[in-house]
Amino acid sequence: MALELKAVDVYHSYHGQLALDGVSLVVPAGTVTVLVGESGSGKTTLLRSFNRLVDPDRGTVTVGERSVRTERPEVLRRRLGYVPQYGGLLPHWTVRGNVSLVPRLAGMSSPDGAAEEALRRVGLDPVKFGGRLPAELSGGQRQRVALARAFAARQQVVLLDEPFGALDSISRAEVHEAFEHVREELGFTALLVTHDLAESARLADQVVVMRRGRVEQSGTIAELQRSPATLYVQTLFQRAKASYAPLLDAQ
Amino acid sequence: MPLSRWYSRLAALAVALAPATAHSQKRDTLPVVVASKPFGESYLLAEVFAQLLESRGIRVDRRPGLGATEIAFAALRSNAIDVYPEYTGTGLVAILREPLDSVMRANPLRAFSHIARRFEDLYGIRWLAPLGFQNGYAIAVRRDLATRLGLRTLSDLSRASPSLVAGFTSDFIGRPDGLEGLSKAYGMHFKSVSPLSPAVKYTALVESAVDVIDGYSTDGLLSKYDVITLVDDRAFFPPYDAAAIVSRRLARDRPDAISVLGLLSGRLDEPAMRSYNRRVEVDGEAIPEVARSMLHSLGLTNGPATDRARNAGASRPSTGFMAFLWERRVETASLALRHLQLVLIALLGAVLVAVPLGLLLERARLAGEWVVGALGVLQTIPSIALLAFMIPLLGVGLWPALVALWLYALYPIARNTYTGVRSAEPDAVEACEAMGATALQRLWWVRLPLAAPIIVAGVRTAAVITVGAATLAAFIGAGGLGEPIVTGLALADSRLILSGALPAAVLAIVVDGALAIVERAVRPAHLNLRERASSPS
């Protein structure tokens, strides 16, 4: 059901500035991989290569054995859920309208039905929230709607670009819960960008540390913590530990 | 005259409408298009031509108040009008651009035959025999000043000129037979020279705002105020014999009209003309009335003719302003309707072009900035100038007016579309793209709806600009509320000006208000939230 994501030897630059410098990555089907790194490390560029918001200069990007270049971007994208940092909800559309967008684009028979089901999965009552506008929701609710939109059309892959970054810690926990819950139920492959190691610790099957357009190290959070491959990774964990010690220890 | 120059350009444009429709008809059933330049005497003579033709059963179309000489002449040359009153000196200096020679200066008849021959050769335009009076430039000063400084001739004026402030019409300032030539011929150097509108020059003179003005020797206002005109002792000014000049088309196809107009040749003299002008300019008598009584006293018509004339200079004194407005209500309503038509057509055309253009440019980014910038530059061209530029391309009449208004309306709409679509919720637009919406779907679902209020705001701006600019359409005969404004300016009749300007202002407010409702209606739902009493859950 879920699909594997793969990038092999991918290079990309913006206006002469190298963003991806020979990155390779495998996200096994049905797992959660988290890309961690500072701003400018290339993690978002790599994420966007999968739904072709970025077309890399060189290298192969595949979704489920198939190169992303073999189909029109619009068709590809309807199969890949996407949750941006601020949700990217259409402000003038109702919650129901927003969530039914992809089911409608994908030509599903009952887009509204699909939207309502997705809303229920993220813990929002469609009757109560379906007719509301995004501005009438809290930040956490908005992000849950964005999440619902990303899998409402039964997408097998969901890409999340710092989806929890703009939330306060209480709302973040609420969305984390929703995410883990639907992930367990639906089993889609997820690739998630964050700069927050604690978040990685909580959500990731695999953590990929990126730096200057390259993969610095990848593995489970425990592996990275136990045996950091580089001084950079080590420092990263030391710093994070100062703030998130209990969480990381729990792993 | 500064305003009249504008008017004349506009006027020529205005005229085009009639001939455009006329070509499809049979030649001899076409109405004769009678035009004038925008000053009192020209209005009056044109009305006399028109009434005389009508009294002989010839259909007439009136195009009064066409811009200055250039526009009226351009219109005549393109057969957009058939006849208007012109002056030999103006024909020689302003149209033929020939120098005056001493023979012509001394002998008006010789000048006339020379000018008439040159017009025939160059343009196929015919001068009918002169009407019998000259209306030359008359340099005027206040009587008390003349007495104090001993001014009788232009040579006297030249001596005193370094201490005097001159106020000349911009037409006079710009013409070779105006200030430039005068300064050379007499060695005049005024302390300063300000351009004045013909409408205010006499007031400026008697109020001592200026010391010297240029008038016309048959100006009715000359006799109203305590001013004297100075003798052209070096015979600088050419003769300005008034005559009807007629288009090639009329000269060829309508001998009947030519011979009727010929009835006026040699029948008018300066004192008579001055007193008729005075009735129009000072007493505020309606131009058709004065024209009727002129024709009657010349024995060219029997008794008062039926009044089919347009009421160009309505009677001034007795009634109050509100009563005056009320009297003109039917005409004002029809002018306002015409005005609205001009605005709506131009605006609709602009929306149809500028919105897609703005969307297209938004995709082109850098090129977009350039093109929108260029449209903005267009905005800085004065309307009158734009209309004048269009004469060679579109002739005169409704079309150039519509095109000019359309051009002015493009910028605010294109700019707002461009900016509005560009700045519409980039996050939502990108998310939509990432969901697999096509460019067109993103446009329809997200960008246009979110930009709609900004686009409509641009349309509102354009609409208000257009309502204002459309008053200028009258200068080129496209009609509308500018008509009484143009005439009022020419006759220094502020009530007439206001009778056009006030309804135009009301129209602007109404159009703006109507679009405000549209703006509200297209506002995306979430922007109305703040006004609703709903609270976020």
Interface residues (C-beta under 8 A of the other chain):
Chain A: N51 L53 P73 E74 V75 L76 R77 R78 Y82 P84 Y86 G87 G88 L89 L90 P91 H92 W93 L101 V102 L105 A106 R132 L133 P134 A135 E136 L137 S138 Q141 A146 R149 L159
Chain B: E425 D427 A428 E430 A431 C432 E433 A434 M435 G436 A437 T438 Q441 W445 V446 P449 L450 P524 A525 H526 L527 L529 S534 P536 S537
